């Protein structure tokens, strides 16, 4: 168990929001600030991401235990748990392992199934970037642009760039460990018993992460699950359609 870096906003019943692969708590800050009008929103950096500790182990059981430790160390013994992508799988794992600590579960654009991959281009771009020879942030951005077409993905990854105490650029995330354990992050979420609490799965209309044929599998593990599709959104639902997402979140949390 690791002591996770985090930010918190607001007052009220706790909502813990977990980011995705290559992400950090900042990705969900705008949503957290809006939810903080009615709730206490907690935003942790998951292990090997953001400002949280680095560790050689990287899988969903250990990330779920990080979350349990995080909640208990903040005197939180039950909370709404929301996660996007890798964070969504972490949230599912946590709900299955510690159902009594989950009030309502929200999973954004991910299913409990195994995935085939799709991040190799990003890994290649990040690992091939010459950070030691870069004088300005723009030098690193130029390198990413040569390998990644989408400007949104470029900017998302650039949030990971920071300077160390020697003034040299480095990635905040633990890139070698993420690459080594990538198959663990693609793996299915196994359940001995279903999670019987309220659950909401949210998908982007333009994303293929949750398919119609995945729904029977989801319902078998999360029998009270509901599904909402956000029109016009891709995988990064919170970036594409934040207001529409917030409307769905508020309705489910208050219901």
C-alpha positions in Angstrom: 0.0 0.0 0.0 1.3 3.4 -1.0 0.4 6.9 0.4 -1.2 8.6 -2.5 -0.8 12.3 -3.4 -4.2 14.0 -3.6 -6.3 17.1 -3.7 -9.7 17.7 -2.1 -12.5 20.1 -2.8 -15.8 21.0 -1.1 -17.8 19.6 1.8 -20.4 16.9 2.1 -20.6 13.2 1.4 -17.3 12.0 -0.1 -16.8 11.2 -3.8 -13.4 9.7 -4.8 -12.4 10.2 -8.5 -9.7 8.0 -10.1 -8.0 9.0 -13.3 -6.9 6.8 -16.2 -3.6 5.6 -17.7 -1.0 8.3 -18.3 -3.2 10.7 -16.4 -3.2 12.5 -13.0 -5.6 14.1 -10.6 -5.5 17.4 -12.6 -7.4 15.7 -15.5 -10.6 15.6 -13.3 -10.2 18.9 -11.4 -12.8 20.8 -13.3 -15.4 18.0 -12.7 -14.4 17.8 -9.0 -14.8 21.5 -8.5 -18.4 21.3 -9.9 -19.2 18.3 -7.7 -17.7 20.1 -4.7 -20.8 22.3 -4.6 -22.6 19.3 -3.0 -19.9 16.8 -2.1 -16.4 16.5 -0.8 -14.4 15.5 -4.0 -11.2 13.6 -3.4 -8.7 13.4 -6.4 -5.8 11.0 -5.8 -2.9 10.3 -8.1 -2.8 6.6 -8.6 0.5 4.8 -8.0 3.2 5.5 -10.6 1.3 8.5 -11.8 1.4 12.3 -11.0 3.0 13.0 -7.7 2.2 9.7 -6.1 5.0 7.2 -5.1 6.6 4.9 -7.7 6.6 1.2 -7.2 7.5 -1.9 -9.2 4.1 -3.5 -8.6 1.3 -2.3 -10.8 -2.0 -4.2 -11.0 -5.6 -3.7 -10.0 -5.5 -5.6 -6.7 -2.6 -3.4 -5.4 -4.2 -0.2 -6.7 -7.5 -1.2 -4.9 -5.5 -1.7 -1.7 -3.9 1.8 -2.2 -7.5 3.2 -2.3 -8.6 1.3 0.8 -5.5 2.7 2.7 -6.2 6.2 1.3 -9.8 6.1 2.5 -9.1 4.7 5.9 -6.3 7.1 6.5 -8.7 10.0 5.8 -11.4 8.5 8.1 -13.5 7.6 5.1 -15.3 4.3 5.6 -17.8 4.6 2.8 -17.8 6.8 -0.3 -19.0 7.2 -3.8 -16.3 5.8 -6.0 -15.8 7.0 -9.6 -13.1 6.0 -12.1 -12.3 6.6 -15.7 -10.6 3.9 -17.9 -7.8 2.4 -15.8 -9.3 4.3 -12.8 -12.6 2.7 -13.7 -11.1 -0.8 -13.5 -9.5 0.1 -10.2 -12.9 1.3 -8.9 -14.5 -2.0 -10.0 -11.8 -4.0 -8.3 -12.2 -2.0 -5.1 -16.0 -2.4 -5.2 -15.7 -6.2 -5.5 -13.0 -6.4 -2.8 -14.5 -4.0 -0.4 -18.2 -3.7 -1.2 -19.1 -2.2 2.2 -16.9 0.8 1.5 -18.7 1.8 -1.7 -21.9 3.8 -1.5 -22.4 4.2 -5.3 -20.0 3.0 -8.1 -19.5 5.1 -11.3 -17.4 3.7 -14.1 -16.5 5.9 -17.0 -15.9 4.3 -20.4 -14.4 1.0 -19.5 -15.7 -2.6 -19.0 -14.4 -5.3 -16.7 -13.2 -7.3 -19.7 -9.7 -7.8 -21.0 -8.6 -5.4 -23.7 -6.1 -6.0 -26.5 -4.1 -2.9 -26.1 -3.9 0.3 -28.2 -1.3 2.4 -26.4 1.8 1.3 -28.2 2.1 4.5 -30.2 1.9 6.5 -27.0 4.5 4.3 -25.2 6.8 4.6 -28.3 6.4 8.4 -28.4 7.1 8.9 -24.6 10.0 6.5 -24.5 11.7 7.8 -27.6 11.5 11.5 -26.5 14.9 12.9 -25.8 14.3 14.8 -22.5 17.9 15.4 -21.5 18.5 17.3 -24.8 15.4 19.5 -24.5 15.9 23.1 -23.4 12.2 24.1 -23.6 8.8 22.4 -23.2 8.2 23.1 -26.9 11.2 20.9 -27.8 9.5 17.9 -26.2 6.1 18.8 -27.8 7.7 18.9 -31.2 9.0 15.4 -30.6 5.6 14.1 -29.6 4.0 15.8 -32.6 6.2 13.8 -34.9 4.7 10.5 -33.6 1.2 11.4 -32.3 -1.3 13.2 -34.6 -4.1 14.2 -32.2 -3.4 17.6 -30.6 -5.6 16.6 -27.6 -3.5 13.5 -26.9 -0.3 15.6 -27.2 -1.5 18.1 -24.7 -2.8 15.4 -22.3 0.7 13.8 -22.3 2.5 17.1 -22.0 0.8 17.5 -18.6 3.2 14.8 -17.4 6.3 16.8 -18.2 8.1 18.4 -15.3 11.5 19.6 -14.4 13.6 17.9 -11.7 15.8 19.6 -9.1 18.6 19.8 -11.6 16.4 21.6 -14.1 16.2 18.7 -16.5 12.9 17.5 -17.9 11.4 14.2 -16.8 8.0 12.4 -17.0 6.0 12.4 -13.7 4.7 8.9 -14.5 6.8 5.8 -13.9 7.0 5.0 -17.6 9.2 1.9 -17.4 7.0 0.2 -14.8 3.8 1.2 -16.7 5.3 -0.4 -19.8 6.5 -3.6 -18.0 3.1 -4.1 -16.4 0.9 -3.0 -19.3 -0.7 -6.4 -19.7 -1.8 -6.2 -16.0 -3.6 -3.0 -16.9 -5.4 -4.6 -19.9 -6.5 -7.6 -17.8 -10.0 -8.6 -16.9 -11.4 -7.8 -13.4 -12.2 -11.1 -11.7 -15.1 -11.4 -9.3 -15.8 -14.1 -6.7 -19.1 -12.5 -5.9 -21.0 -9.7 -7.7 -21.2 -6.2 -6.4 -24.8 -5.7 -5.3 -24.7 -1.9 -4.8 -25.9 0.8 -7.2 -23.6 1.1 -10.2 -23.5 3.5 -13.2 -21.5 2.8 -16.4 -21.0 5.8 -18.6 -19.7 5.5 -22.2 -18.9 8.0 -24.9 -21.0 7.6 -28.1 -17.9 7.8 -30.2 -15.9 5.4 -28.1 -15.7 1.6 -28.5 -14.5 0.8 -25.0 -18.0 -0.4 -23.8 -19.8 -2.3 -26.6 -23.4 -3.4 -26.5 -22.3 -7.0 -26.3 -20.3 -6.2 -23.2 -23.5 -5.5 -21.2 -24.4 -9.1 -20.2 -20.9 -9.5 -18.7 -21.2 -6.2 -16.9 -24.7 -7.1 -15.5 -23.4 -10.5 -14.3 -20.8 -8.8 -12.1 -22.7 -5.6 -11.3 -26.4 -6.7 -11.4 -27.8 -3.2 -10.4 -25.8 -1.4 -13.2 -27.3 1.2 -15.3 -25.8 2.5 -18.6 -25.7 6.0 -19.9 -24.3 7.1 -23.3 -23.0 10.6 -23.7 -23.8 11.9 -27.2 -20.8 13.2 -29.2 -18.2 12.1 -26.6 -15.2 9.9 -27.2 -13.2 8.0 -24.6 -12.3 11.2 -22.7 -15.9 11.9 -21.8 -15.0 14.5 -19.2 -12.9 16.5 -21.7 -15.4 16.2 -24.6 -18.7 16.8 -22.9 -18.2 18.0 -19.3 -21.6 19.6 -18.8 -23.5 16.5 -20.1 -21.4 14.3 -17.9 -22.0 16.4 -14.8 -25.8 16.3 -15.4 -25.7 12.4 -15.5 -23.4 12.3 -12.4 -25.5 14.6 -10.4 -28.7 12.7 -11.2 -27.2 9.3 -10.2 -25.5 10.5 -7.0 -28.7 12.4 -5.8 -31.1 9.6 -6.9 
